[in-house]
Every structure is written in structure tokens, then in C-alpha cells.
Amino acid sequence: MSETYDLGESVVHRGSGKMGEVVDAAESTEDGITESIKIKCEDGSTDWHSVSEVSKMLYETDPTSGKNLFD
């Protein structure tokens, strides 16, 4: 997988639904591709996960409150 993650970036573990932030990363291939990241979850727990098990968090930064997007 070629996804990149930055330290402090918000992510979610797909299996458990836990949200957290990236606190470390491990490059485990010769070409420098990150294969696993360490996540500190909101509940304080930390654990290593394969990058295929996590997704980046998406935040709405400019909501159009009360507007229908199809109008």
C-alpha cells in the first residue's frame, strides 16, 4: 500500500472503529514504504497496526448549514 501518514495525523482503525493519532511509523520494505503505524487512541491505548487496517479521518471544515447540496 502506498498511503502515507504523518505524525499527529488523525486516523481510525477500521476493525474496532477506534479513533486516534499517528505517533510512530515503521518502514518495513527496502524502498522505504511504511507498512505499519503506531496509533494512540482517544482512550489512551497505543498499538501498532498495518496501514491496510486504518483510514485517514476526514473533517468537514466549511459546513453549509441548512443548505441542500442539490439546490
N, C-alpha and C positions, 0 to 999 in steps of 0.2 A: 504494500500500500504506500502511496506517495504523499499522503496527507502530512502536513507539518503542523506542529503545535508549539506555541510559545509559552515560556514560564509565566504563570499568573493567568493564563487563558482559562476561561470558564468552559467546562465540558460536562457531559452527562454520560454515565455508564449505562449502556443500553439494556443490559440484563437486569440490573437492580433498580434503575431509574434514579440512582443517587446522583446529585449534582455536586460539583466541586471545582477545584482549580488545579492546573498542572504545576507540580512543584519540582519535578525532575524528569529527565528523559534518558533513554539508553539507546545508543546506536549499536545495532547488533548485526549489521551487514558491512561488508568491505567497502561498499560505495557510500557509506555514511547515512543510510536510510534509518530513521528511527522506527524501531519495532515495538517498543513499549514505553509507556509513560507512567509516572507515579502521580496519583491523584490524592489530594487532601479534600475529603468530603466535608460537607456542611456540618455533619455530626462529629467532626474531629478525627475520624479514622483516616488512615492513609494506606494505600495499597498500589501495587504495580498492576497494570492492565495492558493487554495488547491494544495497539492503536485501532485494530479492527473491532474492538468491543466498545469504543467510545465515539461520541459525536460532539462537535462543537455546539456551544449554546448560541442561539440566535436571539437577539434582543430587538424589539421594536423601539426605535429611537425617536420617531416623529409620528406618533399615532394621530390619525384623523378621526377624532372622537365624534361620534354621531353621524358620520358621513358613510353613505353606501358607496363602495368602490365601483359599482356598476352603473352609477347615475351619470 
